[in-house]
Amino acid sequence: MAIRLPGIPKIKKGLRRSLSNSETASVPKGHVAVYVGENQKKRFVVPISYLNHPLFHALLNQAEEEFGFNHPMGGLTIPCDEDTFIDITSQLI
């Protein structure tokens, strides 16, 4: 059962951005790290429940079209700017 948290202020809690460039940075169980940005990529850790949402599917389709299975950061890269990503993921909660 998923817990839904209303309101934008709580999104920052759900979307924990790690500015660490370390590939060994931990990802909590039930979450996945994605890299977002056009020029400089920022790392976000999102719940895996997002992967089933149609809005997030649109982002994944963009990533597939642009990168295929060869993501430059070594992880899942989403080809949009940070503000767009936050706007989209704020609708998922």
Jmol script that loads the backbone (N, CA, C; Angstrom):
load data "model"
ATOM      1  N   MET A   1       0.846  -1.170   0.000  1.00  0.00           N
ATOM      2  CA  MET A   1       0.000   0.000   0.000  1.00  0.00           C
ATOM      3  C   MET A   1       0.893   1.236   0.000  1.00  0.00           C
ATOM      4  N   ALA A   2       0.636   2.146  -0.931  1.00  0.00           N
ATOM      5  CA  ALA A   2       1.447   3.347  -1.058  1.00  0.00           C
ATOM      6  C   ALA A   2       0.924   4.444  -0.148  1.00  0.00           C
ATOM      7  N   ILE A   3       1.819   5.217   0.392  1.00  0.00           N
ATOM      8  CA  ILE A   3       1.455   6.360   1.215  1.00  0.00           C
ATOM      9  C   ILE A   3       1.536   7.593   0.334  1.00  0.00           C
ATOM     10  N   ARG A   4       0.474   8.356   0.295  1.00  0.00           N
ATOM     11  CA  ARG A   4       0.432   9.560  -0.526  1.00  0.00           C
ATOM     12  C   ARG A   4       0.526  10.781   0.383  1.00  0.00           C
ATOM     13  N   LEU A   5       1.466  11.647   0.102  1.00  0.00           N
ATOM     14  CA  LEU A   5       1.665  12.853   0.902  1.00  0.00           C
ATOM     15  C   LEU A   5       1.225  14.061   0.094  1.00  0.00           C
ATOM     16  N   PRO A   6       0.192  14.771   0.512  1.00  0.00           N
ATOM     17  CA  PRO A   6      -0.265  15.932  -0.236  1.00  0.00           C
ATOM     18  C   PRO A   6       0.649  17.129  -0.013  1.00  0.00           C
ATOM     19  N   GLY A   7       0.699  17.975  -1.013  1.00  0.00           N
ATOM     20  CA  GLY A   7       1.394  19.245  -0.862  1.00  0.00           C
ATOM     21  C   GLY A   7       2.811  19.243  -1.377  1.00  0.00           C
ATOM     22  N   ILE A   8       3.169  20.338  -1.989  1.00  0.00           N
ATOM     23  CA  ILE A   8       4.486  20.520  -2.574  1.00  0.00           C
ATOM     24  C   ILE A   8       5.609  20.501  -1.542  1.00  0.00           C
ATOM     25  N   PRO A   9       5.451  21.090  -0.350  1.00  0.00           N
ATOM     26  CA  PRO A   9       6.573  21.081   0.595  1.00  0.00           C
ATOM     27  C   PRO A   9       7.069  19.675   0.936  1.00  0.00           C
ATOM     28  N   LYS A  10       6.175  18.711   0.912  1.00  0.00           N
ATOM     29  CA  LYS A  10       6.585  17.355   1.250  1.00  0.00           C
ATOM     30  C   LYS A  10       7.277  16.661   0.086  1.00  0.00           C
ATOM     31  N   ILE A  11       7.183  17.240  -1.110  1.00  0.00           N
ATOM     32  CA  ILE A  11       7.851  16.647  -2.268  1.00  0.00           C
ATOM     33  C   ILE A  11       9.361  16.654  -2.061  1.00  0.00           C
ATOM     34  N   LYS A  12       9.863  17.712  -1.476  1.00  0.00           N
ATOM     35  CA  LYS A  12      11.299  17.779  -1.223  1.00  0.00           C
ATOM     36  C   LYS A  12      11.749  16.630  -0.341  1.00  0.00           C
ATOM     37  N   LYS A  13      10.866  16.206   0.552  1.00  0.00           N
ATOM     38  CA  LYS A  13      11.190  15.074   1.409  1.00  0.00           C
ATOM     39  C   LYS A  13      11.186  13.780   0.607  1.00  0.00           C
ATOM     40  N   GLY A  14      10.231  13.654  -0.319  1.00  0.00           N
ATOM     41  CA  GLY A  14      10.119  12.452  -1.144  1.00  0.00           C
ATOM     42  C   GLY A  14      11.179  12.394  -2.227  1.00  0.00           C
ATOM     43  N   LEU A  15      11.533  13.533  -2.752  1.00  0.00           N
ATOM     44  CA  LEU A  15      12.568  13.620  -3.774  1.00  0.00           C
ATOM     45  C   LEU A  15      13.852  14.086  -3.107  1.00  0.00           C
ATOM     46  N   ARG A  16      14.606  13.155  -2.638  1.00  0.00           N
ATOM     47  CA  ARG A  16      15.854  13.520  -1.973  1.00  0.00           C
ATOM     48  C   ARG A  16      16.948  13.632  -3.018  1.00  0.00           C
ATOM     49  N   ARG A  17      17.420  14.846  -3.205  1.00  0.00           N
ATOM     50  CA  ARG A  17      18.446  15.074  -4.203  1.00  0.00           C
ATOM     51  C   ARG A  17      19.807  14.902  -3.565  1.00  0.00           C
ATOM     52  N   SER A  18      20.605  14.078  -4.199  1.00  0.00           N
ATOM     53  CA  SER A  18      21.960  13.874  -3.731  1.00  0.00           C
ATOM     54  C   SER A  18      22.895  14.591  -4.687  1.00  0.00           C
ATOM     55  N   LEU A  19      23.623  15.556  -4.197  1.00  0.00           N
ATOM     56  CA  LEU A  19      24.569  16.266  -5.039  1.00  0.00           C
ATOM     57  C   LEU A  19      25.908  15.550  -5.105  1.00  0.00           C
ATOM     58  N   SER A  20      25.970  14.408  -4.483  1.00  0.00           N
ATOM     59  CA  SER A  20      27.197  13.627  -4.485  1.00  0.00           C
ATOM     60  C   SER A  20      27.425  13.017  -5.856  1.00  0.00           C
ATOM     61  N   ASN A  21      28.630  13.082  -6.346  1.00  0.00           N
ATOM     62  CA  ASN A  21      28.970  12.442  -7.611  1.00  0.00           C
ATOM     63  C   ASN A  21      29.399  11.000  -7.412  1.00  0.00           C
ATOM     64  N   SER A  22      29.412  10.555  -6.182  1.00  0.00           N
ATOM     65  CA  SER A  22      29.845   9.201  -5.882  1.00  0.00           C
ATOM     66  C   SER A  22      28.824   8.194  -6.368  1.00  0.00           C
ATOM     67  N   GLU A  23      29.299   7.195  -7.122  1.00  0.00           N
ATOM     68  CA  GLU A  23      28.410   6.150  -7.602  1.00  0.00           C
ATOM     69  C   GLU A  23      28.032   5.196  -6.486  1.00  0.00           C
ATOM     70  N   THR A  24      28.713   5.280  -5.366  1.00  0.00           N
ATOM     71  CA  THR A  24      28.419   4.379  -4.261  1.00  0.00           C
ATOM     72  C   THR A  24      27.409   4.977  -3.291  1.00  0.00           C
ATOM     73  N   ALA A  25      26.904   6.169  -3.610  1.00  0.00           N
ATOM     74  CA  ALA A  25      25.903   6.777  -2.734  1.00  0.00           C
ATOM     75  C   ALA A  25      24.720   5.830  -2.613  1.00  0.00           C
ATOM     76  N   SER A  26      24.223   5.667  -1.403  1.00  0.00           N
ATOM     77  CA  SER A  26      23.188   4.664  -1.165  1.00  0.00           C
ATOM     78  C   SER A  26      21.830   5.119  -1.676  1.00  0.00           C
ATOM     79  N   VAL A  27      21.066   4.136  -2.106  1.00  0.00           N
ATOM     80  CA  VAL A  27      19.688   4.338  -2.524  1.00  0.00           C
ATOM     81  C   VAL A  27      18.835   3.477  -1.596  1.00  0.00           C
ATOM     82  N   PRO A  28      17.906   4.079  -0.873  1.00  0.00           N
ATOM     83  CA  PRO A  28      17.089   3.301   0.060  1.00  0.00           C
ATOM     84  C   PRO A  28      16.264   2.231  -0.654  1.00  0.00           C
ATOM     85  N   LYS A  29      15.950   1.193   0.071  1.00  0.00           N
ATOM     86  CA  LYS A  29      15.124   0.125  -0.465  1.00  0.00           C
ATOM     87  C   LYS A  29      13.789   0.721  -0.929  1.00  0.00           C
ATOM     88  N   GLY A  30      13.341   0.297  -2.111  1.00  0.00           N
ATOM     89  CA  GLY A  30      12.081   0.787  -2.652  1.00  0.00           C
ATOM     90  C   GLY A  30      12.213   2.078  -3.433  1.00  0.00           C
ATOM     91  N   HIS A  31      13.443   2.489  -3.716  1.00  0.00           N
ATOM     92  CA  HIS A  31      13.709   3.716  -4.454  1.00  0.00           C
ATOM     93  C   HIS A  31      14.676   3.434  -5.599  1.00  0.00           C
ATOM     94  N   VAL A  32      14.750   4.382  -6.527  1.00  0.00           N
ATOM     95  CA  VAL A  32      15.680   4.281  -7.643  1.00  0.00           C
ATOM     96  C   VAL A  32      16.295   5.664  -7.868  1.00  0.00           C
ATOM     97  N   ALA A  33      17.565   5.676  -8.238  1.00  0.00           N
ATOM     98  CA  ALA A  33      18.243   6.936  -8.535  1.00  0.00           C
ATOM     99  C   ALA A  33      18.096   7.247 -10.017  1.00  0.00           C
ATOM    100  N   VAL A  34      17.788   8.497 -10.320  1.00  0.00           N
ATOM    101  CA  VAL A  34      17.724   8.955 -11.705  1.00  0.00           C
ATOM    102  C   VAL A  34      18.549  10.234 -11.812  1.00  0.00           C
ATOM    103  N   TYR A  35      19.067  10.473 -13.004  1.00  0.00           N
ATOM    104  CA  TYR A  35      19.843  11.677 -13.270  1.00  0.00           C
ATOM    105  C   TYR A  35      19.024  12.575 -14.177  1.00  0.00           C
ATOM    106  N   VAL A  36      18.915  13.848 -13.799  1.00  0.00           N
ATOM    107  CA  VAL A  36      18.040  14.785 -14.490  1.00  0.00           C
ATOM    108  C   VAL A  36      18.819  16.039 -14.830  1.00  0.00           C
ATOM    109  N   GLY A  37      18.555  16.587 -15.995  1.00  0.00           N
ATOM    110  CA  GLY A  37      19.176  17.839 -16.396  1.00  0.00           C
ATOM    111  C   GLY A  37      19.641  17.771 -17.824  1.00  0.00           C
ATOM    112  N   GLU A  38      19.799  18.933 -18.411  1.00  0.00           N
ATOM    113  CA  GLU A  38      20.211  18.968 -19.801  1.00  0.00           C
ATOM    114  C   GLU A  38      21.729  19.062 -19.927  1.00  0.00           C
ATOM    115  N   ASN A  39      22.341  19.997 -19.238  1.00  0.00           N
ATOM    116  CA  ASN A  39      23.799  20.121 -19.311  1.00  0.00           C
ATOM    117  C   ASN A  39      24.469  19.452 -18.122  1.00  0.00           C
ATOM    118  N   GLN A  40      24.135  19.908 -16.944  1.00  0.00           N
ATOM    119  CA  GLN A  40      24.701  19.315 -15.738  1.00  0.00           C
ATOM    120  C   GLN A  40      23.630  18.456 -15.079  1.00  0.00           C
ATOM    121  N   LYS A  41      23.922  17.191 -14.921  1.00  0.00           N
ATOM    122  CA  LYS A  41      22.952  16.241 -14.380  1.00  0.00           C
ATOM    123  C   LYS A  41      22.936  16.301 -12.854  1.00  0.00           C
ATOM    124  N   LYS A  42      21.740  16.241 -12.301  1.00  0.00           N
ATOM    125  CA  LYS A  42      21.573  16.160 -10.852  1.00  0.00           C
ATOM    126  C   LYS A  42      20.911  14.834 -10.539  1.00  0.00           C
ATOM    127  N   ARG A  43      21.278  14.262  -9.433  1.00  0.00           N
ATOM    128  CA  ARG A  43      20.787  12.942  -9.040  1.00  0.00           C
ATOM    129  C   ARG A  43      19.600  13.094  -8.099  1.00  0.00           C
ATOM    130  N   PHE A  44      18.502  12.412  -8.436  1.00  0.00           N
ATOM    131  CA  PHE A  44      17.315  12.369  -7.597  1.00  0.00           C
ATOM    132  C   PHE A  44      17.057  10.926  -7.214  1.00  0.00           C
ATOM    133  N   VAL A  45      16.544  10.721  -6.024  1.00  0.00           N
ATOM    134  CA  VAL A  45      16.148   9.386  -5.577  1.00  0.00           C
ATOM    135  C   VAL A  45      14.631   9.420  -5.435  1.00  0.00           C
ATOM    136  N   VAL A  46      13.954   8.575  -6.229  1.00  0.00           N
ATOM    137  CA  VAL A  46      12.492   8.575  -6.253  1.00  0.00           C
ATOM    138  C   VAL A  46      11.956   7.196  -5.888  1.00  0.00           C
ATOM    139  N   PRO A  47      10.739   7.137  -5.364  1.00  0.00           N
ATOM    140  CA  PRO A  47      10.136   5.837  -5.047  1.00  0.00           C
ATOM    141  C   PRO A  47       9.899   5.018  -6.315  1.00  0.00           C
ATOM    142  N   ILE A  48      10.067   3.715  -6.230  1.00  0.00           N
ATOM    143  CA  ILE A  48       9.854   2.882  -7.417  1.00  0.00           C
ATOM    144  C   ILE A  48       8.396   2.888  -7.851  1.00  0.00           C
ATOM    145  N   SER A  49       7.490   3.276  -6.981  1.00  0.00           N
ATOM    146  CA  SER A  49       6.076   3.363  -7.367  1.00  0.00           C
ATOM    147  C   SER A  49       5.872   4.361  -8.503  1.00  0.00           C
ATOM    148  N   TYR A  50       6.770   5.340  -8.638  1.00  0.00           N
ATOM    149  CA  TYR A  50       6.678   6.303  -9.739  1.00  0.00           C
ATOM    150  C   TYR A  50       6.807   5.618 -11.094  1.00  0.00           C
ATOM    151  N   LEU A  51       7.530   4.513 -11.149  1.00  0.00           N
ATOM    152  CA  LEU A  51       7.785   3.842 -12.424  1.00  0.00           C
ATOM    153  C   LEU A  51       6.510   3.339 -13.087  1.00  0.00           C
ATOM    154  N   ASN A  52       5.442   3.155 -12.326  1.00  0.00           N
ATOM    155  CA  ASN A  52       4.181   2.669 -12.876  1.00  0.00           C
ATOM    156  C   ASN A  52       3.218   3.785 -13.266  1.00  0.00           C
ATOM    157  N   HIS A  53       3.568   5.020 -13.011  1.00  0.00           N
ATOM    158  CA  HIS A  53       2.661   6.137 -13.281  1.00  0.00           C
ATOM    159  C   HIS A  53       2.795   6.600 -14.736  1.00  0.00           C
ATOM    160  N   PRO A  54       1.672   6.889 -15.425  1.00  0.00           N
ATOM    161  CA  PRO A  54       1.724   7.315 -16.830  1.00  0.00           C
ATOM    162  C   PRO A  54       2.580   8.558 -17.081  1.00  0.00           C
ATOM    163  N   LEU A  55       2.574   9.522 -16.167  1.00  0.00           N
ATOM    164  CA  LEU A  55       3.410  10.711 -16.361  1.00  0.00           C
ATOM    165  C   LEU A  55       4.895  10.359 -16.321  1.00  0.00           C
ATOM    166  N   PHE A  56       5.261   9.460 -15.419  1.00  0.00           N
ATOM    167  CA  PHE A  56       6.661   9.044 -15.345  1.00  0.00           C
ATOM    168  C   PHE A  56       7.011   8.173 -16.548  1.00  0.00           C
ATOM    169  N   HIS A  57       6.034   7.402 -17.037  1.00  0.00           N
ATOM    170  CA  HIS A  57       6.253   6.603 -18.250  1.00  0.00           C
ATOM    171  C   HIS A  57       6.644   7.494 -19.419  1.00  0.00           C
ATOM    172  N   ALA A  58       6.022   8.667 -19.512  1.00  0.00           N
ATOM    173  CA  ALA A  58       6.359   9.602 -20.588  1.00  0.00           C
ATOM    174  C   ALA A  58       7.827  10.014 -20.497  1.00  0.00           C
ATOM    175  N   LEU A  59       8.310  10.250 -19.281  1.00  0.00           N
ATOM    176  CA  LEU A  59       9.727  10.590 -19.099  1.00  0.00           C
ATOM    177  C   LEU A  59      10.622   9.417 -19.484  1.00  0.00           C
ATOM    178  N   LEU A  60      10.209   8.213 -19.111  1.00  0.00           N
ATOM    179  CA  LEU A  60      10.994   7.024 -19.451  1.00  0.00           C
ATOM    180  C   LEU A  60      11.029   6.804 -20.959  1.00  0.00           C
ATOM    181  N   ASN A  61       9.921   7.086 -21.641  1.00  0.00           N
ATOM    182  CA  ASN A  61       9.898   6.958 -23.102  1.00  0.00           C
ATOM    183  C   ASN A  61      10.844   7.957 -23.753  1.00  0.00           C
ATOM    184  N   GLN A  62      10.897   9.177 -23.225  1.00  0.00           N
ATOM    185  CA  GLN A  62      11.846  10.172 -23.727  1.00  0.00           C
ATOM    186  C   GLN A  62      13.278   9.689 -23.535  1.00  0.00           C
ATOM    187  N   ALA A  63      13.544   9.124 -22.377  1.00  0.00           N
ATOM    188  CA  ALA A  63      14.888   8.615 -22.093  1.00  0.00           C
ATOM    189  C   ALA A  63      15.245   7.496 -23.058  1.00  0.00           C
ATOM    190  N   GLU A  64      14.289   6.614 -23.340  1.00  0.00           N
ATOM    191  CA  GLU A  64      14.542   5.509 -24.262  1.00  0.00           C
ATOM    192  C   GLU A  64      14.819   6.028 -25.667  1.00  0.00           C
ATOM    193  N   GLU A  65      14.046   7.023 -26.119  1.00  0.00           N
ATOM    194  CA  GLU A  65      14.249   7.583 -27.452  1.00  0.00           C
ATOM    195  C   GLU A  65      15.603   8.269 -27.574  1.00  0.00           C
ATOM    196  N   GLU A  66      15.999   8.984 -26.539  1.00  0.00           N
ATOM    197  CA  GLU A  66      17.251   9.743 -26.608  1.00  0.00           C
ATOM    198  C   GLU A  66      18.490   8.898 -26.349  1.00  0.00           C
ATOM    199  N   PHE A  67      18.416   8.002 -25.376  1.00  0.00           N
ATOM    200  CA  PHE A  67      19.606   7.275 -24.958  1.00  0.00           C
ATOM    201  C   PHE A  67      19.569   5.785 -25.255  1.00  0.00           C
ATOM    202  N   GLY A  68      18.399   5.224 -25.528  1.00  0.00           N
ATOM    203  CA  GLY A  68      18.306   3.775 -25.659  1.00  0.00           C
ATOM    204  C   GLY A  68      18.674   3.158 -24.323  1.00  0.00           C
ATOM    205  N   PHE A  69      19.556   2.188 -24.363  1.00  0.00           N
ATOM    206  CA  PHE A  69      19.991   1.552 -23.113  1.00  0.00           C
ATOM    207  C   PHE A  69      21.398   1.994 -22.719  1.00  0.00           C
ATOM    208  N   ASN A  70      21.927   3.000 -23.381  1.00  0.00           N
ATOM    209  CA  ASN A  70      23.264   3.508 -23.102  1.00  0.00           C
ATOM    210  C   ASN A  70      23.137   4.873 -22.429  1.00  0.00           C
ATOM    211  N   HIS A  71      23.018   4.875 -21.125  1.00  0.00           N
ATOM    212  CA  HIS A  71      22.861   6.123 -20.390  1.00  0.00           C
ATOM    213  C   HIS A  71      24.232   6.657 -19.989  1.00  0.00           C
ATOM    214  N   PRO A  72      24.512   7.934 -20.313  1.00  0.00           N
ATOM    215  CA  PRO A  72      25.843   8.504 -20.095  1.00  0.00           C
ATOM    216  C   PRO A  72      26.302   8.536 -18.645  1.00  0.00           C
ATOM    217  N   MET A  73      25.374   8.601 -17.694  1.00  0.00           N
ATOM    218  CA  MET A  73      25.759   8.693 -16.287  1.00  0.00           C
ATOM    219  C   MET A  73      25.929   7.317 -15.654  1.00  0.00           C
ATOM    220  N   GLY A  74      25.650   6.263 -16.412  1.00  0.00           N
ATOM    221  CA  GLY A  74      25.750   4.922 -15.860  1.00  0.00           C
ATOM    222  C   GLY A  74      24.482   4.491 -15.156  1.00  0.00           C
ATOM    223  N   GLY A  75      23.566   5.409 -14.955  1.00  0.00           N
ATOM    224  CA  GLY A  75      22.270   5.118 -14.355  1.00  0.00           C
ATOM    225  C   GLY A  75      21.184   5.645 -15.263  1.00  0.00           C
ATOM    226  N   LEU A  76      19.973   5.606 -14.823  1.00  0.00           N
ATOM    227  CA  LEU A  76      18.845   6.073 -15.616  1.00  0.00           C
ATOM    228  C   LEU A  76      18.903   7.589 -15.735  1.00  0.00           C
ATOM    229  N   THR A  77      18.995   8.083 -16.965  1.00  0.00           N
ATOM    230  CA  THR A  77      19.075   9.515 -17.228  1.00  0.00           C
ATOM    231  C   THR A  77      17.766   9.982 -17.849  1.00  0.00           C
ATOM    232  N   ILE A  78      17.164  11.006 -17.282  1.00  0.00           N
ATOM    233  CA  ILE A  78      15.914  11.574 -17.777  1.00  0.00           C
ATOM    234  C   ILE A  78      16.245  12.869 -18.518  1.00  0.00           C
ATOM    235  N   PRO A  79      15.914  12.954 -19.820  1.00  0.00           N
ATOM    236  CA  PRO A  79      16.283  14.126 -20.618  1.00  0.00           C
ATOM    237  C   PRO A  79      15.291  15.284 -20.483  1.00  0.00           C
ATOM    238  N   CYS A  80      15.280  15.923 -19.334  1.00  0.00           N
ATOM    239  CA  CYS A  80      14.484  17.138 -19.150  1.00  0.00           C
ATOM    240  C   CYS A  80      15.187  17.986 -18.099  1.00  0.00           C
ATOM    241  N   ASP A  81      14.754  19.243 -17.990  1.00  0.00           N
ATOM    242  CA  ASP A  81      15.404  20.087 -16.986  1.00  0.00           C
ATOM    243  C   ASP A  81      14.845  19.784 -15.596  1.00  0.00           C
ATOM    244  N   GLU A  82      15.571  20.228 -14.609  1.00  0.00           N
ATOM    245  CA  GLU A  82      15.245  19.915 -13.214  1.00  0.00           C
ATOM    246  C   GLU A  82      13.859  20.415 -12.817  1.00  0.00           C
ATOM    247  N   ASP A  83      13.501  21.635 -13.233  1.00  0.00           N
ATOM    248  CA  ASP A  83      12.200  22.193 -12.868  1.00  0.00           C
ATOM    249  C   ASP A  83      11.051  21.381 -13.456  1.00  0.00           C
ATOM    250  N   THR A  84      11.190  20.953 -14.707  1.00  0.00           N
ATOM    251  CA  THR A  84      10.159  20.130 -15.344  1.00  0.00           C
ATOM    252  C   THR A  84      10.008  18.813 -14.608  1.00  0.00           C
ATOM    253  N   PHE A  85      11.132  18.198 -14.245  1.00  0.00           N
ATOM    254  CA  PHE A  85      11.092  16.928 -13.519  1.00  0.00           C
ATOM    255  C   PHE A  85      10.365  17.087 -12.183  1.00  0.00           C
ATOM    256  N   ILE A  86      10.667  18.136 -11.464  1.00  0.00           N
ATOM    257  CA  ILE A  86      10.023  18.379 -10.175  1.00  0.00           C
ATOM    258  C   ILE A  86       8.531  18.644 -10.369  1.00  0.00           C
ATOM    259  N   ASP A  87       8.178  19.421 -11.403  1.00  0.00           N
ATOM    260  CA  ASP A  87       6.763  19.674 -11.679  1.00  0.00           C
ATOM    261  C   ASP A  87       6.014  18.376 -11.966  1.00  0.00           C
ATOM    262  N   ILE A  88       6.602  17.514 -12.783  1.00  0.00           N
ATOM    263  CA  ILE A  88       5.947  16.251 -13.137  1.00  0.00           C
ATOM    264  C   ILE A  88       5.833  15.342 -11.923  1.00  0.00           C
ATOM    265  N   THR A  89       6.923  15.181 -11.195  1.00  0.00           N
ATOM    266  CA  THR A  89       6.879  14.267 -10.054  1.00  0.00           C
ATOM    267  C   THR A  89       5.999  14.803  -8.926  1.00  0.00           C
ATOM    268  N   SER A  90       5.804  16.116  -8.858  1.00  0.00           N
ATOM    269  CA  SER A  90       4.913  16.664  -7.831  1.00  0.00           C
ATOM    270  C   SER A  90       3.465  16.260  -8.086  1.00  0.00           C
ATOM    271  N   GLN A  91       3.143  15.908  -9.317  1.00  0.00           N
ATOM    272  CA  GLN A  91       1.791  15.467  -9.659  1.00  0.00           C
ATOM    273  C   GLN A  91       1.574  13.989  -9.345  1.00  0.00           C
ATOM    274  N   LEU A  92       2.640  13.272  -9.034  1.00  0.00           N
ATOM    275  CA  LEU A  92       2.543  11.839  -8.788  1.00  0.00           C
ATOM    276  C   LEU A  92       2.157  11.519  -7.358  1.00  0.00           C
ATOM    277  N   ILE A  93       2.258  12.475  -6.481  1.00  0.00           N
ATOM    278  CA  ILE A  93       1.995  12.225  -5.060  1.00  0.00           C
ATOM    279  C   ILE A  93       0.533  12.460  -4.756  1.00  0.00           C
TER     280      ILE A  93
END
end "model"
wireframe off; spacefill off
backbone 0.3
color backbone group
